[in-house]
Amino acid sequence: VHRMDGPVIENGFVAISGSKIAQVGPIENCPKNWTGDVFDAQGGHISPGFIDTHCHLGMFGDALGFESDDGNEETDPCTPHLRAIDAINPLDRCFSEAREAGVTTVLTGPGSANPISGEFAAIKTDGRWVDAMVVKAPISMKLALGENPKQVYHNRDETPVTRMAIAAIIRENLRKALEYGEKLDKADEDTDPPDYDAKLEALLPVVRGKLPVHIPAHRASDIVTGVRIAREFHLKCVIVHGTASHLIVDFLQEEGVPVITGPCLGDRSKPELTDMSLKTPSLLHKGGVPFAICTDHPEVPIQYLPLCAALAVKGGLDKETALSAITINAAKIAGLDEDLGSLTPGKEADIVVTDRHPLEVTGNVRAVFIGGRRI
């Protein structure tokens, strides 16, 4: 039993009551008067449900092309008012592939076309309508630096086409949100509030420190720019991808900024990926930088999240640390660790049973439970 909040239990059990974990321990402590169903792991492994902290599941339809491509609104570089929940298609077949692989929770949302892209949502992977699947929405505001917005708006011959303009657009709108909030606070019987602005309303929880920003950045200089902007506006910041983050581990450790690494399973297909390495998670870990591992689905298909963690083992991590990057550490970085990420009594019973270690490439998933229900 891989508890993730303590040592592995070599011969153990997990008891579920309703939708929660009730008890975890050595098999000799298993309740003798248990009256519920019993699932025998048959010498296999029990671990928490896997969490992908950055993907676009349900936003880009599988094999459907433009009709189901709802990840990038490439008509305006500032779109904080876009909500992932309005685009997610839970009936996309990739949700079933996620479940079958043991991925029970994902953070999903818009792509990186815009400097300010919109709201991400944390959702379970089981359900037919998104409202019943939401764990927390919004879970973060998505910003984007570097090559993606540059390329999108260069092709349109519009601003921004430089890194300077990308940062300037982000700063301009964060400043506007601060001023908008100040005017709202000062409004009273004698002073009218400002006209409603959907974009600035969406940015208010960001500039007030209530909603973190997740900033995709590959190049080291872009990572530093993201942290710089976050520091200027006192934002809660997480770096996503962080392809070159291993080159500035000391900076990230000093700033206390976590990194969601990946995807690592692919080609160095563009200049920003020049420094891609399987050693990145290991070097972050050695440098004391909190990290998780993601697929960036559909860049890497969602079902290969455990494989991405296994590749981090090949890059130098031990297996349990790599497993924590898609369970408890992923939950901590997402701000969901009170309910998810470990087999702790009182937490939600999201559980994966595998026939060997969860990161063993040739292993198979025997059973998946979400909220205590075998799916």
Disulfide bonds with the S-S distance in Angstrom:
none
